[in-house]
C-alpha cells in the first residue's frame, strides 16, 4: 500500500506556519493512527476553542450555572442551550464525570430541535460524537457544518479528527490543511503535529507542537495542554530532561494540571524515583479518576511489588469503564488494550478488539487487534495486523513493542529482537509496565 507523503515540509516559525500541510498531493493512503490514539487528546486541542470557554479555577462551573439559569428563564433560547452543551463538555474534561456527557447530549438535542442548522450547534454535536467515539456520525456532522460554514476553521478539525479515526488519512490531512489555511493557531498546529507524528516525522511533530504552544498566549489551559503534548513527543524519542521541563512548565502555568502530573510519572519512574512517581499519579487519580491514570498507578504498584494494590487498580479501571459506557462513551478499543495488557479473558478480548477495529478501522484499531491476538497466542494473525499497523511509518514505542512481541510469539527471534531494539532505541524507559521486558528480550 502506498504511503502518504510527509506533511509540512518545513515549519520553521509562526510567520511561515501557514504553508501547505501537504508537501504535495497525497497518494492513496488508507492508514490509521498508531500512537495518536493513545494520546486521547491528540485528536485536537481543547474543545473550548469552539466558544472560548474558560477552564481556569471555577470558571466553567460558574459558566454552567449561569447558562443553566438562562435556559430556565427561556427554554427556547437555542443559543444558550448550545453554549450550555459545550460547557457541559468542558466540565467532562475537567472532572472525568461521564454524567456531563449525558447532560451535554440532552442540551444539544434540545438546541437542535429549535435550530437544527446552526453551525456552532453542529460543531458541538460533532465534538460530542468524537467524545463518544462515534466517528462516522462525527464525520457526517462535521461535513454538514462545513457546508453551512465553509470558512470556519474548527469544522475541519472535527472532519479531520473523524477521518483519522476511520483510517482515511489522505482526506484527514487535507481537512487539517484547510484548518491551518483558515486559522493558524493552537488547534490547527496541534493537528499538524499529530499528522507528522503519524507518518514517523517526530522532529516535524515537535516543531509544529512548539508552534501550538507559542500560539496559546493568554490561554493557561491551552498552553498547559500543548506543553504536555510537546513533552510527550520529546519523551517518545527519549529526551527525559526536555520532556520534564515541558511538564513542569505546564504545571507552573496551570498548577495541579492532571495531565502534566500523569505525564511526569514515567519520567520519575525512569529516574528510579518510584515513590515520587506513585505520589504524582495518586494526585492525578484523586483529581480525575480516568482509566489511563488508574491503570498507570496499577503499573507503578506492580513495579514496586505491591501486588494487592496493583490488582485493586485493575478492578477500579474496569468499574470506571462500565461508568463510561453507561454515559454513552464507547470504550471497546481502550478496554481491549487494557485487557490484553493484563491477560484478562484472551479470547474474549480478541472478539472485543475485532469489534473495536470494525468501528475504528485505523492503525490504532489494527494495533489493538494485533496485540489482543498476540496475547491470545494467535501469533501469525497478530503479525499480519501488526504489519498493517505500521504501514504509515509511525515511529511509536508501543507499536514497535507489539510487533516485536508478535514476532517472538510466532517463533522469529531475530526479527523480534530487531523490533524490540527499535523500541528501546526510541526510549529504553518508555513504559513502566513493558520496558523491563523489552530490555531482557532485546538482548542477543
ABEGO torsion letter per residue (X at the ends): XBBBBBBGABBABAAAAABBABAEBBBBBBBBBAAAAABAAAAEBBAAAAAGBBABEAAAAAAAAAAAAAAAABAABAAAAAAAAAAAAAAAAAAGBAAAAAAAAAAAAAAAAABAABAAAAAAAAAAAAAAGBAAAAAAAAAAAAAABAABAAAAAAAAAAAAAAGBAAAAAAAAAAAAAABBEAAAAAAAAAAAAAAGBAAAAAAAAAAAAAAABGBAAAAAAAAAAAAAAAAAAGBAAAAAAAAAAAAAABBGBAAAAAAAAAAAAAAGBAAAAAAAAAAAAAABBBAAAAAAAAAAAAAAGBAAAAAAAAAAAAAAAAAAAAAGBBAAAAAAAAAAAAGBGAAAAAAAAAAAAAABBBAAAAAAAAAAAAAAGBAAAAAAAAAAAAAAGBBBAAAAAAAAAAAAAAGBAAAAAAAAAAAAAABAAABAAAAAAAAAAABX
